[in-house]
Amino acid sequence: MPDPAVTTERFGIGEWFGHPIESVTADFRKGLAADALGANESGRPCPFRNGHPRCPKAGGVCSLRSYRAHEESVELTDRRAIVCPSRFEQDDVLVKWLAEILDYGAAPKVAREAPFMRSTATGKWAGKVDMVVAHDGDGQLKWCGLEIQAVYFSGRGMQSEFTRLLENADDVPPFPDAVRRPDWRSSGAKRLMPQLQIKVPTLRRWGSKMAVAVDAPFFAAIGGPSQAPTQDLNDGDIIWLVPELQENAAGQLTLVRGHWEVLTLEESGQRLLAAATVPREEFESGLHARLQPT
């Protein structure tokens, strides 16, 4: 256990191969750790995707959770962050929600990884839309793109944590072995924003919309709900869907609908790229602390 005077809170594994880590036994946890380290070549199924295909994420971590260290105990808090895009697919919550917003009826259709860009040099597909939700009744095809953005984390990789959990026999998961934190800034500005800048102008020209799904902590990190949010589809280019992880009576986490609103591409960009340079004195103060002799 780290000295609480030095470190009191870190992010660690929240859900692992679909299992809330605090709800499984130490022996079961060891099995998860073994599979995360590659013991099971066939992999574990993803419980959130239709048909339960093999988990696509190395290590199988679905979401992170905040751990708080006390002098003699470890507490798992309610601060969570989804780190695997497949976690958003539970019970088709996003598809049904988006279809309802767009008035697509009760039986929308879905296409995954729809080719969107072709290389001018090779002629091969060079970019895809994560999902397309569509309605093709009455001889008309109506559709909306859907980009799903989980958060990346910064800090040491999970390998050391998997190894540690393989050997741990405590009832309560141990305090994480290293500092890791959700990196919403990088996930938004470096990953999501370029995708929107490429795809949304074309969809706007075609008269179609783009939807973006992020979890509630991600949306909060880029400003949260607008002061006067609009749900008028004519007011913007992007439908922001913000689902939440909610614990049910059985102690299982379920994905539920949360906030949604419509923003323009420009408004979305301002949120995702929002940053201000620090004063020179602050920069040089931090620089001085980092300088090392060669």
Beta strands, then each sheet from edge to edge (+ up, - down):
strand 1: 9-16
strand 2: 19-20
strand 3: 61-69
strand 4: 74-82
strand 5: 109-118
strand 6: 125-135
strand 7: 142-148
strand 8: 153-155
strand 9: 180-182
strand 10: 209-213
strand 11: 238-247
strand 12: 253-263
sheet 1: 2+ 1- 3+ 4-
sheet 2: 5+ 6- 7+ 10+ 11+ 12-
sheet 3: 8+ 9-
end
